[in-house]
Amino acid sequence: MARMQLFLLQFFEIVLAETFFLLGQSSSGDILLGNNSLIDGQTLISMGSVFQLGFFSPVNNSATAYIGIWYYNLPPRENKVVVWVANRNKSVDTSMASLNLTSDGNLILFEKGIKFWSTGTSAELNSPRLQLLDSGNLALTDGNSSRTLWQSFDHGCDTLLPGMKIGFDFRTNTSWQFMPWMSATDPSPGKYVAKMEAYNVPDFFTLSVDRYAKLGRTGPWNGQWFTGLPTMGNSILVRNVNFTYVSNQNETYYMTEYQTRSSRLNRLVVDANLTYKRWIFDGRDWRVFLSFPSDDCDYYNHCGRNSVCTKGYYSTSCRCLEGFVENKNVVGCARKEPLLCSSNQFSKEQNMKVPDTENATSRGKISLDACKKLCLDDCSCVAYAVINGPYGCITWRGELLDLRSFIDGGDDLYIRLPESSTSNWKEPVWAIVVIPVSLGILVLCCAGVLARRRRNRASTSRLQLQFPKVQKDSISTLDVLPSYDLRTIKAATNDFSERNKLGEGGFGIVYKGQLDDEQKIAVKKLSRYSSQGPDEFQNELSLIAKLQHRNLVRLLGCCMEGDERLLILEYMENKSLDAFIYDKTKSSLLNWQKRFNIIIGIARGLLYLHQDSRLRVIHRDLKPSNILLDKDMNPKISDFGIARIFEGDNALEDATTRPVGTFGYMAPEYISYGLFSFKSDVFSFGVIVLEIISGKKNRIFSQTDTSLNLLGHVYKLWKEGRSLEILDDALNESYTTEEVLRCIQMSLLCIQDNSEDRPTMTEVMTMLASEDQLLTPLKQPTITTTNSDGSFATNEMSFTLVGR
């Protein structure tokens, strides 16, 4: 009998253990009550099976995880589309973590009994309850009164769901804002924040967290869409979502809500590449149907103050407003003559994105004439506009920033002019004076054009500098370059599907493809809105076809049909260098030897471009995203769209009126004066090497001294004999001290302000191969990354400056 009792006891213990295990792996419905908890494997699923809450890991097979909310039961199930994360800053060990709802209404995430995250709520409640709603909102309420104590919708991460607010609460002085993930595997807050600035006329911005600089602006709400996003009016979004905009003394916010019986899901995501993307799920896949910024003119103040950015079919241009001229000292334009209080004339700019509203005032819903009179009566008023929506008449004072024009959409902007800029001549005077003057100007202009052409020919002959020109008809005749038809490339890339996308830049998008013979390819598709036009495309086409080196990306062919411009390149299994050195997880895959080999490979590729190839080439846009890595982690330099050729042995500095490149990697003389030479590439190389060694980007680096970027910080440590402190933590002890110190000092030589103090790539290769200590004295390099006019400058942004 005793044995039977013992057997039954053991049997029931096993059954109970299995039961609790199964319960631990199941759903708990959509509600969690007080004094209950969730552990790994347990989840909440909203009543309509739209969203799911639980532990998740962005890294496969990882024991560490986060508490998050994701879409439930969307294909593919293994790739969770996460819309909210509780403990963004630090993951927990799932084997020792639990999410607990206390009896007094506080939701707490514990690991080993230590509080990692909580809602911070506490009240005398009898029945607190946590519910996951079909909207994606996680709501903590008093079960008796249904009073909301806390909700996830008030604490957004990177995703704006229908029903969430983005704006400002004046009662609590808090902002509803969004920050991207640091990377695809790291949900911690990234480098940008998307928020509303609660000006007199509220405006929506993306800002950099470290310097709080404005990076992008959607413009104010006009009742139907944002003034800087006229494409919203034609978007499929309007057929699925209702827009709501509220502005009163308590709060100002923008929100979307699903229309009745809408079967489609949509979300707006601020991603790590500084892009707003509104996605829609159509039953098969997520699709981007609205993206911002979409072209160069969407980047904040791209052309500078009082200057209008216009995006053409292939190129971007900047022009001064009427009454303004190019400013020699800063990017943008300045008034020809001072504006007086008596000035009463205006020029009309049509189809405009209205200026930054920081210095704007809403005058209410009044007529255009009444708005004009208000501006005339205010001596500080420099422009006015009447837009739809809650703000009506808007007037501006000071400089006009972030101007752009549209082909369709936009608003009329009226710019105040000095009296001398206008004329009140009567008709007879007009006939007598204007016609002769116009003819005279025409003659002078013709003479000026002919003289300028002669000077240009003389200058070109003197510098022996030639920008490669490849006619469209001649491209297909390049014997060494196969031509692919568009149908083949579409089939190889699954019709340029989002899943095949490898990356995106100012030129357009790069897609992964596979040809019928199973050869993998990368397809670089020039966007019709790209800042790189036909000249840049043909430039890259001709250059890569003629340059052959193991450390340069290989061109396989091209495709030119209709408006399509495609480059077919060899596929790089490990994508670009920046995907490794800035990623906390992937950087551990690069030990010192691999990093040193990458440095050597880049140097060899540059040496070939500068000296060993039959075409001596200045790349002009060297950066980690333009260094591709093959399956063996060998580096290959790519993207020759803005490269320049020097013929013969002439390597003198040349000047350009159109500096192009990427802030953070551009030499000081190039930014300030438009001067470039082989030493410009050497500067970029030095920055890249420091980023490879440190695993950090060249940006504001020191919290105590915001004038220091990475370059200044490394120089400071070198002067103090503490250079090794800059090393990436992922290197552990795998490095060789002598090699690291030699690379650091070589890099500091490369980034010297004076181009004459920088070594050539031949000297760089000697330094990398030599075990002798470098004896060349160092000078302090440029340590700031802020433009003289305070405009946006970051190593993340490719740009074009139009100057003198």
TAGISUL-V913749 format. One record per residue. SS is DSSP state (h for helix, s for strand, l for the rest). PSI is psi as a letter, one per 30 degrees, with the letter a starting at -180 (999 if undefined). D_CENTER is the distance of its C-alpha to the mean C-alpha in Angstrom with 1 decimal. Layout:
BEGIN
ss={SS;SS}
psi={PSI;PSI}
d_center={D_CENTER;D_CENTER}
END
This chain:
BEGIN
ss={l;h;h;h;h;h;h;h;h;h;h;h;h;h;h;h;h;h;h;h;h;h;h;h;l;l;s;l;l;l;s;s;s;l;l;s;s;s;s;l;l;l;s;s;s;l;l;l;l;l;s;s;s;s;s;s;l;l;l;l;l;l;l;s;s;s;s;s;s;s;s;l;l;l;l;l;l;l;l;l;l;s;s;s;s;l;l;l;l;l;l;s;s;h;h;h;s;s;s;s;s;l;l;l;l;l;s;s;s;s;s;l;l;s;s;s;s;s;l;l;l;l;l;l;l;l;l;s;s;s;s;s;l;l;l;l;l;s;s;s;s;s;l;l;l;l;l;s;s;s;s;h;h;h;l;l;l;l;s;s;s;l;l;l;l;s;s;s;s;l;l;l;l;s;s;s;l;s;l;l;s;s;s;l;l;s;s;s;s;l;l;s;s;s;s;s;s;l;l;l;l;l;s;s;s;s;s;s;l;l;l;l;l;s;s;s;s;l;l;l;s;l;l;l;l;s;l;l;l;h;h;h;h;h;l;h;h;h;h;l;s;s;s;s;s;s;s;l;l;l;s;s;s;s;s;s;s;s;l;l;l;l;l;l;s;s;s;s;s;s;s;l;l;l;s;s;s;s;s;s;s;l;l;l;l;s;s;s;s;s;s;s;l;l;l;h;h;h;s;l;l;l;l;l;s;l;s;s;s;s;s;l;l;l;l;s;s;s;s;s;l;l;l;s;s;s;l;l;l;l;l;s;s;s;s;l;l;l;l;l;l;l;l;l;s;s;s;s;s;s;s;s;s;l;l;l;h;h;h;s;s;s;s;s;l;l;l;h;h;h;h;h;h;h;h;h;l;l;l;l;s;s;s;s;s;s;l;l;l;l;l;s;s;s;s;s;s;l;l;l;l;l;s;s;s;l;l;l;l;l;s;s;s;s;s;s;s;l;h;h;h;l;l;l;l;l;h;h;h;h;h;h;h;h;h;h;h;h;h;h;h;h;h;h;h;h;h;h;h;h;h;h;h;h;h;h;h;h;h;h;h;h;h;l;s;s;l;l;l;l;l;h;h;h;h;l;l;l;l;l;l;s;s;l;l;h;h;h;h;h;h;h;l;l;l;l;l;h;h;h;s;s;s;s;s;l;l;s;s;s;s;s;s;s;l;l;l;l;l;s;s;s;s;s;s;s;l;l;l;l;l;l;l;h;h;h;h;h;h;h;h;h;h;h;h;h;l;l;l;l;l;s;l;l;s;s;s;s;s;s;s;l;l;s;s;s;s;s;s;s;l;l;l;l;l;s;l;h;h;h;h;l;l;l;l;h;h;h;h;l;l;h;h;h;h;h;h;h;h;h;h;h;h;h;h;h;h;h;h;h;h;h;l;l;l;s;s;s;l;l;l;l;l;h;h;h;s;s;s;l;l;l;l;l;s;s;s;l;l;l;l;l;l;s;s;s;l;l;l;l;l;l;l;s;s;l;l;l;l;s;s;s;l;l;l;l;l;h;h;h;h;h;h;l;s;s;l;h;h;h;h;h;h;h;h;h;h;h;h;h;h;h;h;h;l;l;l;l;l;l;l;l;l;l;l;l;l;l;l;h;h;h;h;h;h;h;h;h;h;l;l;l;h;h;h;h;l;l;h;h;h;l;l;l;l;l;h;h;h;h;h;h;h;h;h;h;h;h;h;h;l;l;l;l;h;h;h;l;l;l;h;h;h;h;h;h;h;h;h;l;l;l;l;l;l;l;l;l;l;l;l;l;l;l;l;l;l;l;l;l;l;l;l;l;l;l;l;s;s;s;l;l;l;l}
psi={e;e;e;e;e;e;e;e;e;e;e;e;e;e;e;e;e;e;e;e;e;e;e;f;g;l;l;g;b;g;k;k;l;k;g;l;l;k;l;k;f;k;l;k;k;l;e;g;h;e;l;k;k;a;k;l;k;f;k;k;h;k;f;k;l;l;k;l;k;l;k;k;h;k;k;k;e;f;j;k;j;k;f;k;k;d;i;e;f;k;l;l;j;f;f;g;l;l;j;k;j;l;f;g;h;k;j;k;j;k;j;h;f;k;k;e;k;l;f;g;k;k;l;j;l;f;i;k;k;k;k;j;l;f;f;g;k;j;k;j;l;j;f;e;f;g;k;k;e;k;k;f;f;f;i;l;c;f;k;j;l;k;f;l;k;j;b;k;j;f;e;f;h;l;k;j;l;k;k;l;l;e;l;f;g;j;g;l;k;a;f;l;k;k;l;k;k;i;a;e;j;k;l;k;l;k;l;k;e;e;f;h;k;k;e;l;k;f;l;l;k;g;f;e;l;k;f;g;i;f;f;e;f;g;l;f;e;f;f;f;k;k;k;k;k;k;j;a;f;e;l;k;l;k;k;l;k;k;l;k;g;k;f;k;k;l;l;k;k;j;l;f;g;h;k;k;k;k;l;k;j;g;f;e;l;k;k;k;g;k;k;k;k;f;l;e;f;f;k;k;h;e;g;a;k;g;k;k;k;k;j;a;e;f;l;k;l;k;k;k;l;k;g;l;l;k;k;f;e;l;k;a;l;l;k;e;l;l;k;l;f;f;k;g;l;k;k;k;j;l;h;l;j;l;l;k;g;e;h;l;k;k;g;l;j;l;l;e;e;e;e;e;e;e;e;e;f;j;f;f;k;f;l;l;l;j;l;l;a;f;f;c;k;k;l;l;l;a;k;j;l;h;k;l;l;l;e;k;a;a;l;k;k;k;k;k;l;l;e;f;f;l;k;g;k;l;e;e;e;e;e;e;e;e;e;e;e;e;e;e;e;e;e;e;e;e;e;e;e;e;e;e;e;e;e;e;e;e;e;e;e;e;f;h;k;k;k;k;k;j;k;e;f;f;e;f;f;j;e;f;j;k;k;k;l;e;e;e;e;e;e;e;g;h;h;h;l;e;f;g;k;e;l;k;a;f;f;b;k;k;k;k;l;k;l;e;g;g;k;k;l;k;j;j;j;k;k;f;g;l;f;j;a;e;e;e;e;e;e;e;e;e;e;e;f;f;k;j;k;f;g;k;k;k;k;f;a;l;k;j;k;b;f;k;j;k;k;j;l;k;k;j;e;g;b;l;e;f;f;e;f;f;k;e;e;f;f;f;f;j;l;e;e;e;e;e;e;e;e;e;e;e;e;e;e;e;e;e;e;e;e;f;l;f;k;j;k;k;e;f;h;k;l;e;f;g;j;l;k;a;f;g;g;k;k;k;k;l;i;g;e;g;l;l;k;k;l;b;g;j;h;l;k;l;k;k;g;i;k;l;a;k;k;f;f;k;l;e;f;e;e;e;f;g;k;l;a;e;f;e;e;e;e;e;e;e;e;e;e;e;e;e;e;f;g;l;l;i;a;k;e;k;f;f;j;g;f;k;a;e;e;e;e;e;e;e;e;e;e;g;g;h;e;f;f;f;k;k;f;f;f;b;g;f;l;j;e;e;e;e;e;e;e;e;e;e;e;e;e;f;g;k;e;k;f;f;f;k;l;l;f;e;e;e;e;e;e;f;f;k;f;k;k;k;f;k;k;k;l;k;l;k;g;l;g;k;l;f;g;g;l;k;j;l;g;f;j;k;l;k;k;j;a;999}
d_center={75.4;73.4;71.7;70.8;69.3;67.2;66.0;65.0;63.2;61.2;60.5;59.1;57.0;55.3;54.9;53.4;51.0;49.8;49.5;47.3;45.1;44.7;44.0;41.3;39.5;39.7;38.3;39.6;39.2;36.8;38.4;38.9;41.8;42.7;43.9;42.1;39.2;36.9;36.7;34.8;35.7;36.5;34.3;34.4;33.9;33.7;36.8;35.5;33.8;30.3;28.7;29.7;29.5;30.3;29.3;26.6;25.1;21.7;23.5;26.4;29.9;28.7;31.3;28.7;27.1;25.6;27.0;24.9;25.2;24.4;25.6;29.2;30.7;27.9;28.0;27.2;28.6;27.5;23.7;23.4;20.8;20.5;19.9;21.1;21.9;24.6;24.6;20.9;21.6;24.4;25.9;29.6;32.4;33.2;36.9;37.4;35.2;36.0;34.7;37.6;38.5;41.2;44.1;43.0;39.6;37.1;34.7;34.3;32.7;35.2;35.2;38.7;39.6;36.9;34.7;31.0;29.7;31.4;31.2;33.5;35.8;39.6;42.4;46.0;45.5;47.8;45.5;41.7;39.7;36.2;35.3;32.3;32.2;31.2;28.4;26.7;27.8;29.7;32.4;34.9;38.0;41.6;43.5;46.4;44.8;41.4;39.8;36.1;35.7;32.1;29.4;26.1;24.8;25.0;22.8;19.6;17.1;14.1;16.1;17.9;21.2;23.8;25.9;23.3;22.7;19.8;21.4;23.9;27.4;29.7;32.5;30.7;28.3;25.4;22.0;20.9;17.2;14.6;12.5;10.7;12.6;12.3;12.7;14.6;17.8;17.1;17.0;17.1;14.8;11.4;9.8;8.9;11.5;12.0;15.4;18.1;19.6;23.3;24.4;27.6;25.4;22.6;19.1;15.9;12.8;9.6;10.6;10.1;13.0;14.6;15.1;14.6;13.1;12.0;8.5;9.3;12.7;14.5;17.9;21.0;22.8;25.5;27.4;25.9;22.2;19.7;20.7;17.3;17.2;20.6;19.9;20.2;23.9;24.3;22.4;24.3;23.0;25.8;28.4;27.4;26.2;27.7;25.6;26.9;26.2;28.5;29.0;32.1;33.5;32.5;28.9;26.2;23.9;22.4;23.3;23.9;26.9;28.3;31.0;34.4;34.9;31.3;31.2;27.4;24.9;21.5;18.6;15.3;12.6;9.6;8.0;6.9;3.7;3.1;5.6;9.2;11.5;15.2;17.3;21.0;23.5;26.3;28.7;27.5;23.7;20.5;19.1;16.0;17.7;15.2;11.5;9.6;8.2;10.6;11.3;11.1;13.3;11.0;9.1;11.5;14.8;13.8;17.5;18.8;21.5;24.0;22.4;21.4;18.6;19.8;18.2;21.1;21.7;20.4;19.4;18.0;20.6;21.2;24.5;26.3;27.8;31.5;33.3;30.6;30.3;27.7;27.5;28.4;27.2;23.7;21.0;22.4;25.9;28.9;32.0;34.9;37.4;37.3;37.2;40.5;41.4;43.8;41.1;41.3;39.6;36.2;34.2;32.4;28.9;28.5;25.6;23.3;20.4;22.3;21.2;19.6;22.3;22.6;25.7;26.8;29.9;30.8;34.4;35.0;36.0;38.2;39.0;37.3;40.5;40.5;36.9;37.8;40.9;38.9;36.6;39.8;41.4;38.6;38.6;35.1;33.6;31.8;30.5;30.9;29.9;31.3;28.9;29.8;29.3;30.4;29.8;31.8;32.5;29.8;30.6;28.5;29.6;28.3;25.5;23.6;19.8;16.9;19.3;18.8;21.4;21.6;24.1;25.0;24.6;23.8;26.4;29.0;28.4;31.5;31.3;34.3;36.1;38.8;42.3;42.8;39.9;42.0;45.5;48.3;50.7;53.2;53.5;56.4;54.6;51.5;53.6;55.4;52.6;49.4;50.6;52.1;49.1;46.8;48.9;49.0;45.2;45.0;47.4;45.6;42.2;43.8;45.3;42.0;40.2;43.0;43.0;39.2;39.5;42.3;40.3;37.3;39.7;41.3;38.1;36.9;40.3;40.3;37.0;37.6;33.9;33.0;29.8;30.4;31.3;31.8;33.3;32.3;35.9;36.0;33.0;34.9;37.8;36.2;38.6;36.3;33.5;34.0;32.8;31.7;32.2;29.4;31.4;31.3;27.6;27.0;29.5;27.9;24.4;25.8;25.0;21.3;20.9;17.8;19.6;19.8;16.2;15.3;11.9;9.9;9.2;10.4;13.8;13.4;13.8;16.0;18.5;21.2;24.7;28.3;31.2;34.7;35.9;33.3;31.4;27.7;25.4;21.8;21.3;18.8;18.7;18.1;16.7;19.1;16.3;14.9;15.2;17.4;20.7;24.0;24.9;21.8;22.5;26.2;25.5;23.6;26.3;29.1;27.8;27.0;30.3;32.2;30.6;31.8;31.1;30.4;27.3;25.8;24.3;27.1;27.1;29.2;29.4;27.9;28.1;28.6;29.9;29.6;26.1;24.6;23.6;23.2;23.4;25.0;24.2;25.7;23.9;22.6;23.4;21.2;18.0;16.2;17.0;13.8;14.5;17.7;17.6;14.9;16.2;19.3;21.1;20.6;21.2;24.7;25.4;25.1;28.4;29.3;31.0;28.1;25.8;28.6;29.1;25.5;25.9;29.1;27.7;25.0;27.7;30.0;27.6;27.0;30.8;31.5;29.2;30.7;34.3;35.5;34.3;36.3;33.3;32.0;28.2;25.6;22.2;20.2;16.7;17.6;14.9;14.9;12.7;15.5;18.2;19.3;21.9;25.0;27.0;28.8;25.7;26.6;23.8;23.4;21.6;19.8;18.2;20.9;19.7;20.1;22.8;26.1;29.7;32.5;35.9;38.7;38.6;37.1;34.1;34.2;31.3;30.2;28.5;26.1;25.5;22.0;20.0;17.0;14.9;12.3;12.9;14.3;16.2;18.0;21.7;23.0;25.3;22.7;20.6;23.8;26.1;24.4;26.7;25.8;28.0;28.2;27.7;24.1;23.3;25.4;23.2;20.0;22.2;23.3;19.8;19.0;22.4;21.9;18.7;20.8;23.6;21.9;19.1;17.0;14.2;15.4;14.5;16.9;19.1;22.3;22.7;26.1;25.2;21.8;22.6;22.2;19.2;19.8;22.0;24.2;24.5;25.7;28.1;29.4;30.1;31.8;34.0;35.1;35.8;33.2;30.8;30.8;29.2;25.8;26.2;24.0;25.9;25.7;28.1;31.0;34.0;33.3;32.8;35.4;35.5;36.8;34.1;31.3;32.9;33.4;29.8;28.6;31.2;30.4;26.7;27.8;30.0;27.2;25.1;28.1;27.5;30.4;29.8;33.5;33.2;30.8;32.5;32.4;31.1;34.8;35.3;32.2;33.7;37.0;35.4;33.7;37.1;39.3;40.5;41.7;40.0;37.9;40.0;37.9;37.4;33.9;32.6;29.9;26.5;24.0;22.7;20.5;16.9;17.5;18.4;22.0;21.3;18.9;15.9;12.3;12.3;10.1;10.3;6.6;6.8;9.6;11.9;15.4;17.9;21.1;23.9;27.5}
END
